[in-house]
């Protein structure tokens, strides 16, 4: 009878919105780093550093091969970390300065040529990726240690999403003007052009600004939740055994695939969108308005997440947002010369759909609980390393493939492009992401973790822990 009572009426957990507010600053710091790299690194490499498409692809490939080792390794290290600050918070405190340093180095033009230039770019990019991994994995796993209830975690994830959207709006509106302000070059028409000095100082500003964001998050978000699988409590499993067991978690694999395919769509699109505005639209001044419009509507979508996921469920809301994205991409492809108002309108529509990525983050927290309940494996850091690797792999694949397609189409930096090149950019920016989002949606029909299921899982895990105590 006591067991039935515990399952029927688990303790009600409430969302602490101040904790959510501070938790969101971890994502603000992350975006100050990764948004610059994702949006501007490819064009920085081609138009400023002077790297070829092949060289950029090699850099991305080597970095992702290393990530295949580094991300799970970092997840394991984080899961086994025990300090007076907790196991995840120390990384937000102490890894962030290294991320700031490598961010600046990544956007630095060194006075070298040939192979040395490629190697230096590779080292800086890998360094930034490793520091970002240390923070990204632990920050993602932290939500499972500050809340137990599935919807409360989704609320904190929504706060994270709002923080991401707000800083993206600021970056979208300010990054290009900052780069141009600190640049000293001019194009053929006499207008200012982005150069090495502009990118460098923009990276410095973002890197300095992100440090207090991570520290605020670490200060407030205490690790109060203590839940461990019985097998883990007695003995830590070998990493390979944990990875194999986690691969049995179908809900986790579905979520990670959705993360990878969705990130592939958005990352490849964002890396090419600057080319689209400069060479297809033909107006570099539209970069900031288009990016800002998308991020403002993404913020609106993120604000809707707590209510929308309660009403529709996480999976169903993700499917709805995916449909919004696909429709927006196809319309933008069909009407590439629709004018300023059209571009801003369709960018707003797409931006609302872009809030879908944050639903996957909330689903991943549920997958950790499900894996603990069904398979007795609870590795928050290792689980989030799957997500981290999926996002970075998508960034690399998207960046490599798109830049190779760009080169194959006949793209010439800082010149008027042919119609064939413009058509190719349009397809990469719109049709390829639409296809990726469609593929990411298919496995979601087999995702079964809803609110009722998670209530049952939480109650049984709490009962198990009570018996252990």
N, C-alpha and C positions, 0 to 999 in steps of 0.2 A: 504493500500500500504506500509506504514512504517513497519507494522508487517511482510509482505511478504519479504521486503528487509532485515529485521533483520534475518529472518529465512534462507534466501538464502545465506547471506554473513556474518556470525558471525566473530567477531574479531579473527585474526590469532594469536595464541600463539606459541611462540618459546621455545624450550628446552634450559635451561641454564645448560650447562654441568658441570660447577663448582658447582652449587647447587646439581646436580645429583651426583657428586663426593663426596661431603660432606654427602649427604643423604645416600650414600652406607655405610658409616662408622657406621651407626646405626645397619645395618645388620652384619657388621664385629664384633661389640660388642656382638650382640645376639649369633652369632655362636661361639664366644670364650667361651660363657657359655653353650649353649645347645648342641653343637657338642660333647663336652667332656662327658656330661651326657648321650646323646643318644648313643654314640659309646662305652663308657667304663664303664658305671655305672653297667650294668648287670653283666659283668665279674668281676668287683670290688666287687659286693655284693656276688657272688658265690665263687670266688677263694681267696678273701682277707678277707672280713668281715665274711664269712662262713654262710651266710643266705641260708636257703632251698628255693627251688622253690616255695613252698606254701607261705612262709613268704614274698617273693618278690612279688608274685601275690596279696597278701593282701595289701601290701604297695601301689601298683599301683592302686588297686581297690578303696581304701579309698581316695587316692589323687584325683582320677578322680571324685568320688562322690562330693568331696569338690569343684572341679573345675566347676562342673555343677552349683553351686551356685556362686562361686567366679568370674568366667569369665564374665557372664552377669552383675554382680554387679559392677565389675571394668569398664566394658564398659559404664554403666550408669553414674558412678562417673566421668569418663573422659569426657563424653558428657556434663555434667553439670558443669565442671570445668571452672572457669573464673578467670584468673590472668593477670598480666601485661606482662607475657611471652607468653600468649596464653592458650589454654586448653590442648594441648598435650605435648608441649615441656617441661614443668616443670617435667614431669615424667621421661624423659630422663636424666634430670639434677640430680634429687634427689632420684630416686628409684634405680639407678645403684649401689651406694655403698652397699645397702642392698643385691642386687643380688650377688655382689662380696663376701660378707661375707657368705651367705648361700651356694654359690658354693663351697667354701673351706670347710665348715662344712659337706657338702654332701659327700665329699671324705676324711673324717676324720674317723679313727677307734678309737672309744671310749673304755676305759677299763671297759666294762660292758659285761654281758652275758645274755642269755635267752631272756625273754620278753623285758627287758630294752633295749637291743640292737636293737630289732625290732622297738620299740617305738621311740628311738632316730633317727634311720634312717628315719622313717616316718616323724617326725617333721622337720628334715633338708630338706628332699625331698619336702615336702609341702611348706616350707618356700622359697626354691629356685623357686618352681613353681609359687607362689604368686608374688614374685618380678619380675619374668620373664613375667608374665601376665601383670603387670602394665606397663612394657616397651614395650612388643610385641604388645599389642592392640593399644597403643597410637602411637607407631612408624608406624604401618601399616596404621592407620587412618590419619597420618600426610600428606601423599602424596595427599590426597583430599583437603588439605588446603594450599598446595604450588603450585598447578596447577589446571586448569579448563579443559583443553583439554584432551580427552581420550587418544590420542596417546602420548601426552607429559607425562601424568601420566605413560603410559607404558614405555616410555624412562627412567623415573626416577626409575620405578620398575626394568627395565633392569640394570640400574646402581647398584641398590640394589642386583640384582642377581649376577652381576660381582663381587661385594664386597664379597658376600657370597662364591662364587667359589674360589676367591683368598685366603681368610682366611682358607677355607677348605683344599686347597692345602698345605698351611703352617701347619695347624694342622695335616693333614694326614702324612706329611713328618716328622714333628717334635715331635708330641705328644708321640708316642711310644718310640723313642730314649730318650726323656726327662724323661719319666717314668722309663725307664731302667737305665738311668744315675744316678737318685737319689735313685734307689732301691739298697738294700743290700743283696738280696737273690739270691740263685743259684739253678738251677734244677739238676736232676740226672746226666746230662752230663757235668756239670760244667759251663754251660752258665748262664748268668744273667737272673733272673726271676723277673717279675713285682711284687712289694710288696706295703705295705701301705705307706711307705715313698715316693716312686716314684709317686704314684697317688696324694698324698697330695701336693707335691711341684709343680707338673704339674698344679693342680687346682689353686694354688697360683699365678703362672706365668700368666695363662690365665685370672684370675680375675683382676689382677693389670693392664694387658694390655688392658682390655676392657673399662675401665673407660674413658680415653681420647677419645675413639671412640664415645661413646654416647655424650660426651660434645661437640665434634666438630660438630656432626650432629645437635644438639640443637642450637648451635651458628649460623649456617648458614641458617637453614631451617625455615625462618620466616613464620608465618601463615597469608598469605595475602589474601586468598580466603574467601569470606563471602557469603555463600549460605545457606539459611534456608527455610524449608517448611513453608507455611503460617500458618498452624495450630500450628506449634512449636513456631513460632515467637510470637504468642499470649499467648500460654499456653503450658507448658510441659506436655506431656502425661504420665500416669502411666506406669511403666515399663512393666507390664503384657500386657497392651494394645499395647505397641510398639512391644513386642515380637510376639503377635498374628498377628499384621499387617505385620510384617516382614516375617512371615511364609507364607503369601500369595504371596510373591515375588518368583515366580517359578525360575527365573534366579538365584536368590541368593541361593535357595535350591540346584539347580543343581551344582552350583559352590562349595558350601560347601561340598556336597557329593563327588565331584571330589577331593577336598582337603583332606577329611577324608580318602577315599579309597587309594588315591595316597600316602598320608603320612603313612598309615598303611603298605603299601607295602615297602616303603623305610625305615621307622623306624625299622620295624621288621627285615628287611634284614641287616641293618647296625648294629643292636645290636647282630646279629648272625654271621656276617661276620668275626669277630675276631676269633670266635670259628672255623669257616670254615678253615681259614688260618692256625691256630695252629694245629688243630686235623685232618682235612681232607687233606689239602695240606702238612701238617707236617713240615712247615718251618715258625716259627714266624718272621723271618727276612723279609718275604714277606709282612707283614702287611703294612708297610709304602709304598713300591712300588705300591701295589694294590690300596690302598686308594688314594695315590697321583695321579696315572694314571686316576682314575675315576674323581677326582676333577679337574684335568687339562682339561679333555675333557668336563666336566660340564661347566668350564669357557668358553671354545670355544662355547658351546651351548648358554650360556648367552650373549656372545658378539653378537651372531647372532640374538638375540631376537628382537631388534628394526626393523631390515630389514625384518626378517621372519614374524613377526606379521603384518607388513604393507602389505606384498605381499600375504600371505595366510589368514590373519585374526587370531585372538587369538584362537578361538575355533579350527579351522582347524590345526593350528600349534601344538596345544596341542594334537590332535588326532594323528598326525604324530609322535610326540615324544613318545607318549604312545605305538605306534606300535614298535618303535625302542627298547623300554625297554622290551616289551614282547618277542620279538625275541631274544634279548640278554640273558634274563633269561633262556629261554628254551634251547638255545645252551649250556649255561654254565652248566645246569643240565645234559644234555645228555653226556657231555664230561668232567667229573670232574677231570680227570687226563691228561689233554691236555698238560701239561708242562708250564714252566714259560712264554714263549713268547705267548702262547695261552691265558693264564690267563690275562696277561697284555693287549693283544689285545681285548679280549671280555670285559674286564673291561673298556677300553676306549670307546667301542661302547655303553655300558650301561651308562657310565658317561655322554655322550652327551645327551642321553635320559633323564637323571635325571634333566636337566635344565627345564623340563616341570612344575615343582612345581611353578616356578616364573611366568608362564603364568597365573596360577590361581589367583595369587595376583593382576595382572593387570585386570583380569576379575572381581574381587571383587569390584574394584573402579567403574567399569561400573555398577555393580549391585546397588551400592549406589545411583548413578544418576538415574537409572531406578526406584528404589523404591521411590525416591523423586518425580519423574515425574508422575508415575502411581498411587501411593498410598499416596503421601503427607507425607512420613515418611523419615526423613534424620537423622540417628543416626550413625555417622561414628564409634565411639567407640564401640557401641553395636554390629554393624555389624561385626567389626573385632574380637569381642569376640567370635562370631560364629566360625570364622576361627581358633582363638587361641585354643578354646575348642576342635575343630575337630582335630587339630594337636596333642594336648596333650592326647586326648582320644585315638587316633591312636597309640601314643607312649606307652600308658598304656596297651591297648589291645594287641598290637604287642609284647611288652615286657613280659606281663603275659602269653599269650598263648605260645609263643616260649619257654620261660623258663620252663613251665609245660611240653611241648612236649619233651624238652631236658631231663628233669628229668625222664619222663615216658620211654624214650628210653634206660635208663640205664647209663646216663652220670655220670662219676666220675671225679671230678676236679683234674687237675694236673697229670692225668694218661693216658696211651695209651688207646684209645677208640676202642670198637668193630666195626665191619663192619656195624652192624645194626645202631649204633649210628651215624657213619659217613654218612650213607645213609639218616638218618633222618635229620641231619644238612644240607645236600645238598638240600633236598626237601624244608626245611623251608627257606633256603637262596634264592632259585631260583623259585620253582614252586608256592609256596604260594604268593610271590609278583607278579608273572605273572598273577595269577588269580585275585588278587586285582586290578591291573591296568586295566585288561579287564573289570571288573565290573564298574570301575570308568568311563570308556569311553562310556558306553551305554547311560546314560542320556544326554550326551553332544550333541547328535543329535537333541535334543529339545531346545538347547540353541540358542537364536535368536538375541543376541546383537552383531551386526557387526558395522563397521565404519560408514556406512550410517545412521543406526538407531541412533547411539550415536551423530552424528552431529545434527540430528533433535531434539533429547532430549535436548542437550545442548542449542540450539537456543531457544527452547520454555521455558526452565528454565530461561535463560537470559532475555527473554521478560517478564516473570512473575516477576522477580526481579526488572526489570526496571519500571514496572507499580506500584509495591509497593513503589519504591523510589519516 
